[in-house]
């Protein structure tokens, strides 16, 4: 699911394709197919992927120093991989994907190939992944000896033919409407905004929208693999990246060498994506309470109350104040949720969010404005936020068929909000453009093992808000031979980059030696943040 900054409107994707039509089983056509008639006749997506991959393998990647404005220091290098917009038309319109890499830090003999990374979203950029080597991240030091670290911007994201749905400066403007509706008029206003957003996506990015699906991104991943000269893929996917990995593993089982999936989107066709987002609302409420318990236990530092109920009362008071009169003129309830939701997402946000909250209660409103209000002068950051939200929406809306009945949306979210008020309506409005999406919605891939898929390593915290634990259990059952590492009594989203030797050592062992435990493993939680 989206590691989502809810600037406006979290998440995860699939396409109608015969899962047995594997690109690995299809050879590129002979030269005789490259006639004008051949170029315009239809191919299956599997054939189209094989053609594009063969072309990319021949072309390779022209690595250069990265453009200065990309913020990727030497020795990271950048390049481009060309893929078809539509895999059924491999000789039709092409788009360029931005990729970057850094070589392995060990000897040539220690090198095991490239490790590709997707951080989630949909809409997240993976280009900063090689910086884990530059910054000497201790958790990844052993893997870096064996692997080139490769990042990429998926189609539509960042540098890779980016899509847009609305002017970025308009997108970040605040304050926005309170996500929690008081009246039917409030709901009508939100429905109008969602419909206009969907229309804006089509107006600004209509040519791309039908092709913004997880299966197409999985096909892109296979073309990148070929361009790198790799026979098989080594892949690390976090959050939505786990769904991308699950779809890749289903479509290209014989192309996988090693795969680690961390914080898992439930790949069930019944969950993608409408039900997955409802499940998320329940999990967020639980993790929000975990954070409040921690804040209460550290009342000596934050002075927000010694019980969960006391901290919740302070939150409701803050929310009511911002609703009546936005703080600093710009921070209303929507902006508060956008800022505070990072605490249920990541343990690393527990202290910063509690500190800002504490300062506000002590009379410092500026700290909250600085943290939660948009910065209209940050045009590059605002463009990235708008693009990320556009891709999130485009992929989730195109991946699966969404309910079109407002009665169903209204019923489901009204019921859910009663016991899970923290995130429910904010999530509903963020996803509502999918109810009036202007291009065909697909049927998700049936994620499961096929012959040739090697064992996959699954890592999941027990109380993850963004990708509830059941998702890891579901993928584990679908991928035969997979192993599940559970971090118990923990809930941070994205586990593999946290310091927890029980997990870190097993990820290293798998990536370096292909070794897995003989049974699933439960690990104690990583250290709780300290004020």
N, C-alpha and C positions, 0 to 999 in steps of 0.2 A: 504494500500500500504506500501511498504517497507519504514520504517523510515531508509532511506538508506544512508549509507556512501558509496559514489561511489568511492571506492578505485580503482575499475577497470571498472567495467562496469557500481525506487522505486517501491513499488509494492503490489500485492494481490492474489484467487484459486477455483475448482469444479470437480465431477466425475459422470459418467453415473450410476445412480441408481434410482430405482422407489422411489420417495419421500414418497410414502404411505407405503413403507415397513419399518415400524418403529421398532427399536430394542425393544422398550418397549412392543410391542404387541407379541413378540416372546419369548417363554419360552426356557430355556436351555434344550437340549435333554436329554433323559433318559440315564441311564448307558449303555443300549444296543447299543446306537449310538457310544459309545467309543471303538468299536472294530477297528482293523486295517483297515478294509474296510470303516468303518464310518469315521475314522480319515482322510482318503485320498479322500473321495468323496467331491464334491463341495457343498458349502453352499452359501446362499446369504450373502451379507455383513451385513445385518440386523441380520440374525441368528448368524453369526460369532461374531458380537458385543455382542449379548446377552450371548453367551457362554463365551466370554472373560470377560465380566462384572461380570457374576456369579462366575467365577473362582477368579477374583480379590476381590470381596466382601468377599469371604471365606478366602482368604489369608491375606487381610488387607495390611497395610504398616508397616514395621519394622523401626520405627523412631529411628535415632541415631544422635549423634552430627555430624555436617557436617565436611567433610575433610578440614583440615586447608587451603589447596590450593584453595578451592572454595571461600574463602573470605567472608564467612557468619558466623557472630559471634553468640554466644549463646545469648538468648535461642532458636534461629532458629534451627530446626532439619531437617535432610535430609533422604531420603529413595528412594525406587525404585518401579516402577509399571511395570509389564510385560504385553506386548500386542503382538498380532500376527503381523508379518510383512505384511501378506496378510489376510484380514478378510474373504475371501472366503475359507481360509485354517486355521481355528482357532486352529487346532492341529499341524500345521506345524511350520516353523521357528518363534521363538519369539525374540523380541527385548526389551531392558530395557529402561524405561524413568525415568529420574531424576526428583524428586519432593522435595519440601521443604515446611515447614509450621512454623507458630508461633501461639500459642493459643490466643483466644480473651482476651482482657485486662479487660473486665468487669466480672461480677459475672457469675456463671454457669447459673443462671436464665436468664441473659441477652443474653446468647449465642444463635445465630440463625443458626449456622452451619459454613461451609467453604465457603470462597469467592475465586474463582479461577481467575487467571489473565493471559492474554496474551498481550504483549506489541506491537506486530506488526511484520513486516518483509515482507513476510515470512522469518524466520531465526533469529528472536529475542529470547533471553532467558528471561524467566519470573522469574528466581530464585532470583532476587534481590527484588521482590515484598514484601516479609515479612520484609525487612529492613525498610519499611515505618513505621513499628511499633517500631523497635529498635531506629530509628533516630527521633522518636516522631513527624512525619509529622503532623502539625496541621490540614491540610485539611482532613486527613484520621482518625483523632483521634476518632470521633464518630462511624464510621464504625468499627474500630478496637475493640471497646468495645463489639460489637455484633458478630463479625466474626473472625474465624481463617483465617489468610491470607495465601493462598497457591499459590506457584509459581511452574512452571515446564518448562523444556526444551522440546519443541515439538520434534517429531521424526526427526532424522537427525541433530538436533541442539546441540551444546555444549557437554553436558555429555550424551545425549540420542542417542547412536549409531550414532556419527557424520559422516556426509558425507564430501567428499572433491572432488575438480575438478582439482586442480593444486597445486604444491608445494607452501606453504604459503609465503616463502621468495621471490619466483619468482612473486607471485601474487601482492605483495606490491611494487616491484621495480619501481623506477621512474628515469627519466621522461617517461611517456607513450605517445603514439601518440596523437596529437591534435584531439579531437573528431570532430571538424568542418573540413570537408574535403575541400581541395582546388581543387583536381583533381580526375579523375576516378581512378587513381592509389592509391590515399589515401583510397578511398572506398573499393577497392579490398583488400588492406592490412587489413582493419578493418574486412571485411567479412572473410578473412582467419583466423584471430584471433578468431572470434566468432565460426567458425566451429571447430577449434582446441580446444576451450574451451568445447564445447559440447562433443567432442570426449573424452576429458580428464575426464569429469564427468562420462562417461560410463566406461572408463578404471578403474577409481579409486573407483567408487561407483555404478557400474551397477546393482547389485542385489537390491539395495534400490530404484533406480530411478522410476520404474513403480508404486511404492507404496507411493511416496512422493506427496500426494495430500491433499488438504484441507478437503475433506470428510473423509479421513483416519485419519487426525489429529482430526477432530470432533469426530470420533469413539473412538480415544484414550482418548479424554476428557471425554467421557461417562464411559470408563473403569476406569479412575482416580476417577471420581465421585463415582463409586461403591466401589473402593478400600478404599476410605475415609469413607465409611459407610453412605454416604449421599443418601437419597431417591431422592432428586432433586438438580439441579445445580444452584448455585449462581455464576454469571460470570461477569467479567469486561474485555472488549476487547477494545483495542485502535488500530487505524490504521488498518493494516491487521487483527488484532484481532477482528475487527467488522465483517469482512467477515467470519472468523472462527465461530463467534457467530451466524451470520445469517444462515450459513449452519447447525450448530448444532440445532438451533431453528427449522429449516425446517425438519431435520431428526429425531429429538427427542423432539417434542413439549411438550409432557406430562412429560418430565424430567426436564423442566425449572421451577425454582422458581422465581428468579429475574435475570434480565439481563440488564446491562448498556453497551451501545456501544458508543464510543467516537471517532470522526473523521472518517467518514464512507466511506469505499470502496463501490462504486456503484456495487450492486450485480447482475445487469442485465447480462443475458447470453451474450448479444451483446457487453458488456463492458469488460468482463473477458477474457483475460487480455490485448489484443493488443490495443483496443480502450481506455481502462482505462489509459494506459500509454501515449497515444496521448493527452487525455484530461488533463492529469497532466502537460504536457509541457506548455499548455495554461495558466493553473492556476499558474504555477511557474513564468511565465513572469509577471503576474499581481502582485504577492506578491514581486517579485524582485523590481518592481517599487515602491511598498509601502515602502520597506526598503530604497531605494534611496531617496524617499521624506523625510523620517525621518532623514537620514544622512544630507541631505541638510538643513533641519530645525535646525539641531544641528551643523552647520558649525563652530560655535565658539569653539566647542570641537574637531572637527575632521579635519577641514580645507581641505575638499574634494570638496568644491563647494557649492553654495547657491541655486542651482536648480538641479532637477533630471537629466537634460541633462548634466550638468557639472560633476556630479558624474559618470554618464555613460561614459562620455569622459575619465575620469580618469581610469575607469575599462577597457575600450578598449585599452587605452595606456599601462596599466599593462599587459594585455593579449598579446598584440603585442610584448612587450619586452620579455615576457616569451617564446613566440613562437620562436623569433629570437635566443634567448640564455637563456635556462632555468636558473632561479634564483638559485644561489648556486649550479648550476649544476644539480639540481633535481626537481625544481618546474617549470613545463611547464603549458600550458593551461589546461590539464586534471587535474592536481593537484590543480590548482586554482579553477576550478569548484567544485571539491570535497570538498574544504574548504569553499568557498563562499556560496555553496548551503545550508549550515546550517542556514544562515540568513533568506531566504524565508521559511525555515522549522519551525523555532522556534524563538519567540521573545526573548528568553533568550540568543540567539546568536547575537542579533543585536549589542550590545555594544562590545563584544569581537571581532567580525569580523571587525567592523568599526575601532576599535582601532588598530588592526594589519595593516589594509589598510592604516590608517593615518600614522602609524610609517614608513611604507614602503615609502610613498610619501615624508615623511620628511627625508628620507635617511637611515632608519634602515631596511636593507634587512633581517637581521638575524631573526627578529621577524616573518617574513613571512615564512622563511625556517623552523623555529621551529614549526610553526603552521600547515604548509601544506605538509611538506615532510614526507615520511615514516621513522619510527625508526626501522632499521633492527635489532637492539639489543633486541627489544621487541618481542621475538619469540612467547610468549603466546598470546599477543595482535594481532599479525599478523595471527596466526592460527585461532583466533576467527573471524577476518575480512574475511579470506578466507572461513571459514565454513559458515558464515552468507551469503556471496554472493552465495556460492554453493547451500544452501537451498533456498534462494530467487529464483534462476534460476530454480532449480529442481521443485519446487512447481508450479511456474507460468507456466513453460513449460509443465508440466504434467496435469495441471488442465483443460486446454482448447486447442483447435486446433488453431494454429497460422498460419498466411499466410506463405507459402513457396516460394512465388514469390518475388525475389529481386526487380522486377519492381515495385511492390506495396509498399514495404518498402521505396524504393528510392523516388517514387512519393510522398507518404504521408509525409515523413520527410523533403523532399526538400521544399514542399509547406508550411509546418508548420514552418520551420526554418526562413522563410522570415520575419514573424512578431513576432516570439517567439524564438529568437536565444539563449537565455540563457541556456536552458537545452535540447533542442530537440535532437540534434545529440548524445549527451552523453547518453541520455536515450535509443536512438535507438540501439546503439552498445551494451549497457548493456543487452538488451533483444534479440538481434539478434541470440544468440545460440538457441532460441526456433524455429527458422526457419529450423534448421537442427537437431532437437532434436532426439536422437537415440532410444527412446522408445515411445510406443503408447501414444497419447494425448487424454484426456478424453473429455466428454461433461459436462459443468458445471451444477451443481444442479440448478433447477428452484426454487429460494428462494421465499417462500411465507408462509403465516400462514396455519397451520392445526389445527384441533380441539384439544383443551387443552393448546395451547400456551398462557401464561399469557401476560399482557401488558409489553412491552419492553420500556426502557427509552433510547432515542437517543439524543446525545449531539454533536453539530457541530458549529464550527466558520464559519462565512460567506465567508471569503476569504482564506480558507485553500488551500495551494498549493499542498500538497501531496495527499489529498483526497478531491477533489472539492465538493462544497456544494450540487450539484445535487445528489450525492451518498446518503446523508442523506434523501433527499426528496424521492428518489426511495425506500429505505428500509422502510421508514415510510409508504408509500403507500402499500407495500407488507405485512407488519406485522400489522394486524388489531388490533386496540386498543392501538397501540404504541403512545408515546408522543414525540414530538420534541422540544428540547430547542435550540434556535439559539442564538449564541453570535454575535451580529451585529457589523459591522465595525471592525472586528478582524480577524486574520488569522493564529494564532499560531496553530500548529499541536499537538493535545493532550490537551484537554481543562480541563478535570476533575481534574488535579493536579495543575492547576493555581488557584491563589487566586481571586475568584469572587463570593461573597456571594450569588448573584442571582442564580448561578449555583450550588455552593457547598451545599447550604441548600436544594435544590431540590433533589440532588443526595443522600444526607443523608436521607431525608424524604422517598424516594423510597426504599433505602436499609434497613432502620430501620423499616418502617411501611407499605411498599408497596404502599404508597400514591403517586398519580400523580395529576397534575393540571387537571381541567376539559377541558382545551383546550391547544393547543401548546403555548409555551412561547418564547418571545424574550427578551434577556438580554442585557444590556449595556456592552461594552467591558471591559475587565480587564485593569489595569493600563498599559500605554505605558512605555517601558523601558526608564530610564534616564541615560544620559552619566555619 
